[in-house]
């Protein structure tokens, strides 16, 4: 994830996020990074069931797709290398393509999970090397989505983990800043565990 915010969330927290993003009126949800033709549209329930989700805002346009032989696939850039590695690893079918992250005005959303008293973090953001290179409108939208999580959430983990919320049971092997959206924070404050 090139630019993202990491967070804990319950199903209700995710509903609030999707409402903010404007799903289904303004945005649609799709599998990431392989795009079928015709594209598969996920319901909220399907999107929350796991995996990575592409969020497409209709007003900004459709994702740019990469197929074997395209210029984005043969580029000597870091993005070109990752396109080739992903093509080899994912082996898209003839009716499928990969998302060109550096040209597509889309968000990558990995839903957080909540089972019983256990929370696993998710994230939302962009895979683009430069948000503004996609478009200024896209940059504003991507930053607004990430800032919504930061504004609504409470920082529960980060570089100074013990200074953030030492009263919470958050067990992470990294120093990535993580927020807890309101219902997830209640789970943590009620004795839940965040990983």
SEPATOR-862847 format. One record per residue (C-alpha): residue in three letters; x, y, z negated. Coordinates in nm, 3 decimals, always signed. Example, Ala and Ser with C-alpha at 12.3 -4.5 7.8 and 13.67 -1.06 7.14 Angstrom:
BEGIN
ATOM, residu, c1, c2, c3
ATOM, ALA, +1.230, -0.450, -0.780
ATOM, SER, +1.367, -0.106, -0.714
//
This chain:
BEGIN
ATOM, residu, c1, c2, c3
ATOM, UNK, +0.000, +0.000, +0.000
ATOM, UNK, +0.165, +0.323, +0.113
ATOM, UNK, -0.072, +0.562, -0.070
ATOM, UNK, -0.316, +0.419, -0.321
ATOM, UNK, -0.471, +0.439, -0.664
ATOM, UNK, -0.487, +0.123, -0.876
ATOM, UNK, -0.780, +0.063, -1.109
ATOM, UNK, -0.987, -0.174, -1.320
ATOM, UNK, -1.357, -0.187, -1.237
ATOM, UNK, -1.673, -0.384, -1.301
ATOM, UNK, -1.941, -0.450, -1.040
ATOM, UNK, -2.126, -0.139, -1.160
ATOM, UNK, -1.809, +0.072, -1.128
ATOM, UNK, -1.768, -0.055, -0.771
ATOM, UNK, -2.131, +0.033, -0.696
ATOM, UNK, -2.057, +0.390, -0.806
ATOM, UNK, -1.746, +0.402, -0.585
ATOM, UNK, -1.935, +0.272, -0.281
ATOM, UNK, -2.215, +0.521, -0.346
ATOM, UNK, -1.956, +0.800, -0.355
ATOM, UNK, -1.802, +0.680, -0.027
ATOM, UNK, -2.148, +0.677, +0.133
ATOM, UNK, -2.190, +0.306, +0.203
ATOM, UNK, -2.392, +0.209, +0.409
ATOM, UNK, -2.506, +0.541, +0.563
ATOM, UNK, -2.161, +0.697, +0.619
ATOM, UNK, -1.916, +0.409, +0.584
ATOM, UNK, -1.910, +0.042, +0.674
ATOM, UNK, -1.710, -0.240, +0.520
ATOM, UNK, -1.509, -0.495, +0.722
ATOM, UNK, -1.249, -0.767, +0.665
ATOM, UNK, -0.886, -0.647, +0.668
ATOM, UNK, -0.644, -0.672, +0.852
ATOM, UNK, -0.784, -0.903, +1.123
ATOM, UNK, -1.072, -0.746, +1.316
ATOM, UNK, -1.305, -0.968, +1.516
ATOM, UNK, -1.483, -0.867, +1.835
ATOM, UNK, -1.761, -0.783, +1.775
ATOM, UNK, -1.659, -0.648, +1.431
ATOM, UNK, -1.790, -0.822, +1.120
ATOM, UNK, -1.975, -0.589, +0.885
ATOM, UNK, -1.968, -0.692, +0.519
ATOM, UNK, -2.244, -0.629, +0.268
ATOM, UNK, -2.143, -0.489, -0.069
ATOM, UNK, -2.176, -0.835, -0.221
ATOM, UNK, -1.960, -0.994, +0.049
ATOM, UNK, -1.697, -0.720, +0.011
ATOM, UNK, -1.684, -0.767, -0.366
ATOM, UNK, -1.640, -1.143, -0.336
ATOM, UNK, -1.268, -1.106, -0.282
ATOM, UNK, -1.003, -1.020, -0.035
ATOM, UNK, -0.904, -0.697, +0.130
ATOM, UNK, -1.169, -0.472, +0.278
ATOM, UNK, -1.141, -0.207, +0.548
ATOM, UNK, -1.358, +0.099, +0.482
ATOM, UNK, -1.455, +0.278, +0.804
ATOM, UNK, -1.609, +0.624, +0.793
ATOM, UNK, -1.814, +0.665, +1.109
ATOM, UNK, -1.751, +1.040, +1.137
ATOM, UNK, -1.375, +0.983, +1.159
ATOM, UNK, -1.386, +0.719, +1.430
ATOM, UNK, -1.316, +0.350, +1.465
ATOM, UNK, -0.994, +0.172, +1.371
ATOM, UNK, -0.725, +0.150, +1.635
ATOM, UNK, -0.654, -0.216, +1.708
ATOM, UNK, -0.326, -0.386, +1.796
ATOM, UNK, -0.294, -0.694, +2.012
ATOM, UNK, +0.002, -0.897, +2.126
ATOM, UNK, +0.183, -0.701, +2.396
ATOM, UNK, +0.066, -0.355, +2.283
ATOM, UNK, +0.325, -0.080, +2.236
ATOM, UNK, +0.258, -0.072, +1.859
ATOM, UNK, +0.358, -0.438, +1.849
ATOM, UNK, +0.694, -0.389, +2.024
ATOM, UNK, +0.792, -0.069, +1.842
ATOM, UNK, +1.132, -0.075, +1.669
ATOM, UNK, +0.983, +0.116, +1.373
ATOM, UNK, +0.901, -0.033, +1.033
ATOM, UNK, +0.533, -0.037, +1.138
ATOM, UNK, +0.619, -0.234, +1.452
ATOM, UNK, +0.810, -0.489, +1.245
ATOM, UNK, +0.515, -0.533, +1.009
ATOM, UNK, +0.275, -0.564, +1.305
ATOM, UNK, +0.486, -0.848, +1.445
ATOM, UNK, +0.523, -1.019, +1.106
ATOM, UNK, +0.147, -0.995, +1.042
ATOM, UNK, +0.068, -1.126, +1.392
ATOM, UNK, +0.288, -1.429, +1.332
ATOM, UNK, +0.156, -1.488, +0.980
ATOM, UNK, -0.215, -1.436, +1.053
ATOM, UNK, -0.227, -1.580, +1.405
ATOM, UNK, -0.532, -1.386, +1.533
ATOM, UNK, -0.759, -1.563, +1.779
ATOM, UNK, -0.800, -1.426, +2.137
ATOM, UNK, -1.112, -1.232, +2.026
ATOM, UNK, -0.931, -1.076, +1.728
ATOM, UNK, -0.684, -0.794, +1.673
ATOM, UNK, -0.496, -0.629, +1.387
ATOM, UNK, -0.559, -0.284, +1.244
ATOM, UNK, -0.297, -0.026, +1.344
ATOM, UNK, -0.255, +0.132, +1.001
ATOM, UNK, -0.062, +0.431, +1.132
ATOM, UNK, -0.332, +0.532, +1.379
ATOM, UNK, -0.656, +0.419, +1.212
ATOM, UNK, -0.869, +0.654, +0.998
ATOM, UNK, -0.962, +0.374, +0.756
ATOM, UNK, -0.908, +0.291, +0.390
ATOM, UNK, -0.785, -0.037, +0.251
ATOM, UNK, -0.984, -0.141, -0.055
ATOM, UNK, -0.895, -0.442, -0.267
ATOM, UNK, -1.180, -0.473, -0.517
ATOM, UNK, -1.090, -0.519, -0.881
ATOM, UNK, -1.235, -0.826, -1.052
ATOM, UNK, -1.420, -0.869, -1.379
ATOM, UNK, -1.489, -1.213, -1.524
ATOM, UNK, -1.606, -1.235, -1.885
ATOM, UNK, -1.363, -1.020, -2.079
ATOM, UNK, -1.085, -1.038, -1.817
ATOM, UNK, -1.016, -0.759, -1.570
ATOM, UNK, -0.779, -0.773, -1.274
ATOM, UNK, -0.687, -0.448, -1.104
ATOM, UNK, -0.774, -0.351, -0.751
ATOM, UNK, -0.677, -0.052, -0.541
ATOM, UNK, -0.799, +0.184, -0.271
ATOM, UNK, -0.594, +0.394, -0.036
ATOM, UNK, -0.419, +0.405, +0.299
ATOM, UNK, -0.158, +0.191, +0.471
ATOM, UNK, -0.057, +0.479, +0.700
ATOM, UNK, +0.302, +0.598, +0.673
ATOM, UNK, +0.162, +0.952, +0.696
ATOM, UNK, -0.200, +1.040, +0.618
ATOM, UNK, -0.178, +1.368, +0.808
ATOM, UNK, -0.036, +1.195, +1.117
ATOM, UNK, -0.367, +1.007, +1.150
ATOM, UNK, -0.563, +1.335, +1.120
ATOM, UNK, -0.615, +1.620, +0.875
ATOM, UNK, -0.978, +1.511, +0.821
ATOM, UNK, -0.861, +1.160, +0.741
ATOM, UNK, -0.601, +1.290, +0.497
ATOM, UNK, -0.870, +1.490, +0.312
ATOM, UNK, -1.104, +1.190, +0.296
ATOM, UNK, -0.837, +0.943, +0.180
ATOM, UNK, -0.715, +1.182, -0.091
ATOM, UNK, -1.073, +1.254, -0.201
ATOM, UNK, -1.144, +0.881, -0.241
ATOM, UNK, -0.830, +0.825, -0.446
ATOM, UNK, -0.891, +1.138, -0.654
ATOM, UNK, -1.247, +1.023, -0.730
ATOM, UNK, -1.103, +0.717, -0.904
ATOM, UNK, -0.851, +0.932, -1.093
ATOM, UNK, -1.119, +1.182, -1.205
ATOM, UNK, -1.372, +0.917, -1.310
ATOM, UNK, -1.115, +0.682, -1.457
ATOM, UNK, -0.897, +0.685, -1.766
ATOM, UNK, -0.526, +0.613, -1.734
ATOM, UNK, -0.466, +0.287, -1.921
ATOM, UNK, -0.125, +0.180, -1.791
ATOM, UNK, +0.184, +0.337, -1.643
ATOM, UNK, +0.547, +0.418, -1.699
ATOM, UNK, +0.489, +0.514, -2.064
ATOM, UNK, +0.251, +0.222, -2.119
ATOM, UNK, +0.253, +0.238, -2.498
ATOM, UNK, +0.187, +0.613, -2.493
ATOM, UNK, -0.106, +0.579, -2.252
ATOM, UNK, -0.345, +0.352, -2.446
ATOM, UNK, -0.158, +0.133, -2.695
ATOM, UNK, -0.492, +0.022, -2.840
ATOM, UNK, -0.584, -0.167, -2.521
ATOM, UNK, -0.479, -0.518, -2.420
ATOM, UNK, -0.325, -0.448, -2.079
ATOM, UNK, -0.067, -0.703, -1.965
ATOM, UNK, +0.117, -0.603, -1.651
ATOM, UNK, +0.470, -0.676, -1.531
ATOM, UNK, +0.501, -0.339, -1.354
ATOM, UNK, +0.491, +0.033, -1.429
ATOM, UNK, +0.228, +0.121, -1.168
ATOM, UNK, -0.020, +0.375, -1.301
ATOM, UNK, -0.358, +0.206, -1.347
ATOM, UNK, -0.692, +0.371, -1.426
ATOM, UNK, -1.000, +0.208, -1.578
ATOM, UNK, -1.336, +0.322, -1.443
ATOM, UNK, -1.602, +0.380, -1.714
ATOM, UNK, -1.757, +0.032, -1.746
ATOM, UNK, -1.416, -0.136, -1.718
ATOM, UNK, -1.284, +0.095, -1.988
ATOM, UNK, -1.571, -0.017, -2.211
ATOM, UNK, -1.471, -0.381, -2.149
ATOM, UNK, -1.110, -0.302, -2.245
ATOM, UNK, -1.216, -0.104, -2.552
ATOM, UNK, -1.438, -0.400, -2.652
ATOM, UNK, -1.139, -0.636, -2.662
ATOM, UNK, -1.110, -0.730, -2.295
ATOM, UNK, -0.779, -0.796, -2.124
ATOM, UNK, -0.644, -0.618, -1.817
ATOM, UNK, -0.392, -0.789, -1.589
//
